[in-house]
Amino acid sequence: MPANHSSTACDPPAQRGFSLLEVLVALLLTTLGVLGAIGLQLNALRFSADSAHRAQALLITNDLLERMRANRGALPLYAMTASGDCPEQAAENLPLLQQDRADFASAVTCQLPGGEARVTVEQGVARVLVRWSQARISEQGPASLQLDVHIGELP
């Protein structure tokens, strides 16, 4: 009878499972993917906060401009600057012009981070410039919004 040679003794063992190197490469690729997703999420949050501040500045500015349109007789008296800390208590029971100015100053300083504003009125054109800090969401300087609106009569 011929000798029965077992071929299993010479063959390399069958590979089962993963090697440590394959596991480390997979872990590295997964980590890079997760870090990329986190970076995208942080940018989305930054852009969302910037958009919210811009929308708030536009609402505050439009509110003042509508009040100026409603009180055209006192248009030049709306010229002002607003900056500083948010007042602890809102002003109430003031004459119309003073109430409008106090409400605008309060909105700028309370609703926008580091908010400040300047309102000028020349020849029936109201210019409202609102600035706020972007320090919490980007390395850029302050952001701003400026609207020039014709309200009064042209000379």
C-alpha positions in Angstrom: 0.0 0.0 0.0 1.4 3.3 -0.9 2.2 5.7 1.9 -0.5 8.3 2.5 1.1 11.7 2.5 -0.8 14.3 4.3 -0.7 17.6 2.5 -1.8 19.6 5.5 1.5 19.4 7.2 3.2 21.4 4.4 0.4 23.9 3.6 0.4 27.3 5.3 -2.4 27.6 7.9 -5.7 29.1 6.7 -6.1 32.7 7.6 -8.9 33.3 10.1 -9.9 36.8 11.5 -8.0 40.0 11.1 -4.4 40.8 11.7 -3.6 43.6 14.2 -2.3 45.8 11.4 -5.6 45.6 9.5 -7.5 46.5 12.7 -5.3 49.5 13.3 -5.8 50.7 9.7 -9.5 50.4 10.0 -9.5 52.2 13.3 -7.4 55.0 11.8 -9.8 55.4 8.9 -12.8 55.4 11.1 -11.2 58.1 13.4 -10.5 60.3 10.4 -14.1 60.0 9.2 -15.5 60.9 12.6 -13.1 63.9 13.0 -14.2 65.1 9.5 -17.9 64.8 10.5 -17.2 66.7 13.8 -15.4 69.5 11.8 -18.4 69.8 9.4 -20.8 70.0 12.4 -18.8 72.8 14.0 -18.7 74.8 10.8 -22.5 74.4 10.5 -23.0 75.7 14.0 -20.8 78.7 13.3 -22.6 79.6 10.2 -25.9 79.1 11.9 -25.0 81.5 14.7 -23.7 84.1 12.2 -26.9 83.8 10.3 -29.0 84.2 13.5 -27.1 87.4 14.5 -27.5 88.9 11.0 -31.2 88.1 11.0 -31.6 89.7 14.5 -29.7 92.8 13.4 -32.0 93.1 10.4 -35.1 92.8 12.5 -33.9 95.4 15.0 -32.9 97.8 12.2 -36.2 97.3 10.4 -38.2 97.9 13.6 -36.4 101.3 14.1 -36.9 102.3 10.5 -40.7 101.6 10.7 -40.9 103.6 13.9 -39.1 106.5 12.1 -41.5 106.3 9.2 -44.4 106.5 11.6 -42.9 109.6 13.3 -41.6 111.5 10.3 -42.0 114.9 11.9 -39.2 114.0 14.4 -37.0 112.2 11.9 -33.8 114.3 12.5 -34.1 113.6 16.3 -33.6 109.9 15.8 -29.9 110.4 15.1 -28.0 108.6 17.9 -25.4 106.0 18.9 -26.0 103.0 21.1 -23.4 100.9 22.8 -22.4 99.5 26.2 -24.1 97.0 28.5 -27.6 95.8 28.3 -29.8 97.9 30.7 -31.2 95.9 33.6 -34.7 97.4 33.3 -36.5 98.5 30.1 -37.6 102.1 29.9 -41.3 102.6 30.1 -43.8 105.4 29.8 -41.5 107.8 27.9 -42.6 110.1 25.1 -42.8 108.4 21.7 -39.4 109.5 20.4 -37.5 108.7 23.6 -39.3 105.4 23.8 -38.3 104.5 20.3 -34.6 105.4 20.9 -34.6 103.5 24.2 -36.1 100.4 22.7 -33.6 100.4 19.8 -30.6 100.9 22.1 -31.9 98.2 24.4 -32.4 95.8 21.5 -29.0 96.4 20.1 -27.1 96.0 23.3 -29.2 93.1 24.7 -29.8 90.9 21.7 -26.5 91.2 19.9 -23.2 90.1 21.4 -21.1 93.3 21.9 -23.8 95.2 19.9 -23.4 98.8 19.0 -25.2 101.1 16.5 -25.1 104.5 14.9 -28.1 106.2 13.4 -27.7 109.3 11.2 -30.3 111.3 9.3 -29.4 113.6 6.4 -31.7 115.1 3.8 -34.4 112.6 4.5 -32.2 109.6 4.3 -31.8 107.5 7.4 -28.6 105.4 7.7 -28.5 102.7 10.4 -25.3 100.9 11.1 -25.4 98.0 13.5 -22.2 96.1 14.6 -21.7 93.1 16.8 -18.9 90.8 17.9 -18.1 87.5 16.1 -15.4 86.5 18.7 -17.3 83.4 19.9 -17.8 82.0 16.4 -14.9 83.1 14.3 -11.5 84.8 14.3 -12.8 87.6 12.1 -13.4 91.1 13.3 -16.9 92.4 14.2 -19.7 91.9 11.7 -21.9 94.8 10.6 -25.1 95.6 8.8 -25.9 99.0 7.3 -29.2 100.1 5.8 -29.7 103.4 4.0 -33.4 104.2 3.6 -35.1 107.3 2.1 -37.8 108.3 4.6 -38.3 112.0 4.5 -38.8 114.5 1.7 -36.0 115.2 -0.8 -34.9 118.8 -0.9 
